[in-house]
Amino acid sequence: MNLMLIIVVLAALIGAWCLIRRTVEVPCDLDLEATQEHFHAHAVLRDVVIQEGDRVLLHGAPDRIPLGERRRLTTSATVAHASAPRRLLARLVGTTGITELYDVGFEG
């Protein structure tokens, strides 16, 4: 009985460790462009290192800009850091799923 209780408690602790994320709010520079030459949206986070499994939520970013316009603005972002098991899982899944990003062909 005591062994079963210990196993259940350990499983609950490991499950909680996988689900808990540490969050931090950081400043962010946005570079948005929708012109004939370029179409991009770059977010540069300051004072934080992003790793596998982390999630980033930008605050105050426009959902669209008119064609022919370029905007640069400073806003904030919330970064939710992944736990160690979640980071390991993201790394394993990411390396096996990388083959979906490219297509190799041989032509004669």
Secondary structure, DSSP 8 states (H G I E B T S, - for coil): -HHHHHHHHHHHHHHHHHH--EEEEEEEEEEEEESSS-EEEEEEESS----TT-EEEEES--S---TTEEEEEEEEEEEEE--HHHHHHHHHHHHHHGGGG-------
